[in-house]
């Protein structure tokens, strides 16, 4: 970046950063914040040829999703 060759920043979010949920409002708010930060960083760092992206995976079978796993998965396609 210092040499002017640009760079890349990749953030990790969640499906809850794109659609609100009653899972845990603090978790959902933090994921929305990552998307907002990414959009702002894209505008600012783009001037320096730095690409900023965020990925947001869907439901992943973890303890956090245990309470509502069947409903979470009902609209997703399993890929692995």
C-alpha positions in Angstrom: 0.0 0.0 0.0 2.8 2.4 0.9 4.3 1.8 -2.6 1.0 2.8 -4.2 0.2 -0.8 -5.3 -3.2 -0.8 -3.5 -4.4 -3.5 -1.3 -7.5 -5.4 0.0 -9.4 -5.5 3.2 -12.0 -8.2 3.7 -14.4 -8.2 6.6 -16.5 -11.0 8.1 -20.1 -10.4 8.8 -23.3 -12.5 8.9 -26.6 -12.8 7.1 -27.9 -10.8 10.1 -25.9 -7.8 8.8 -28.2 -7.7 5.8 -31.5 -8.6 7.4 -32.6 -7.9 11.0 -33.4 -10.8 13.3 -34.6 -11.4 16.9 -31.6 -13.6 17.5 -29.7 -11.2 19.6 -30.0 -7.5 18.9 -26.4 -6.6 19.9 -25.1 -9.3 17.5 -27.4 -8.0 14.7 -26.4 -4.4 15.4 -22.7 -5.3 15.3 -23.1 -7.1 11.9 -25.0 -4.1 10.5 -22.1 -1.9 11.7 -19.6 -4.0 9.8 -21.5 -3.5 6.6 -21.7 0.3 7.2 -18.0 0.4 8.0 -17.2 -1.5 4.8 -19.3 1.0 2.7 -17.6 4.0 4.3 -14.1 2.4 4.0 -14.8 1.6 0.3 -15.4 5.3 -0.4 -12.4 6.5 1.5 -9.8 3.8 0.8 -10.8 3.5 -2.9 -8.9 6.7 -3.5 -5.8 4.8 -2.6 -6.6 1.8 -4.8 -7.6 -0.3 -1.7 -10.5 -2.6 -2.3 -12.8 -3.2 0.7 -15.3 -6.1 0.8 -17.3 -8.0 3.3 -18.7 -11.5 3.2 -21.8 -12.6 5.0 -22.3 -16.4 5.3 -25.7 -17.8 6.0 -26.6 -20.0 9.0 -23.8 -22.2 10.3 -24.6 -25.1 12.7 -23.1 -23.7 15.9 -24.3 -23.4 19.5 -25.5 -19.9 18.8 -28.0 -21.3 16.2 -29.1 -24.3 18.2 -32.2 -22.7 19.6 -33.8 -22.3 16.1 -31.8 -24.4 13.7 -34.7 -26.0 11.7 -36.3 -22.6 11.0 -32.9 -21.0 10.1 -32.2 -23.7 7.6 -35.6 -24.0 6.1 -34.9 -21.4 3.4 -31.2 -22.3 2.7 -29.6 -24.8 0.4 -27.0 -27.0 2.0 -23.7 -26.8 0.1 -21.4 -29.2 2.0 
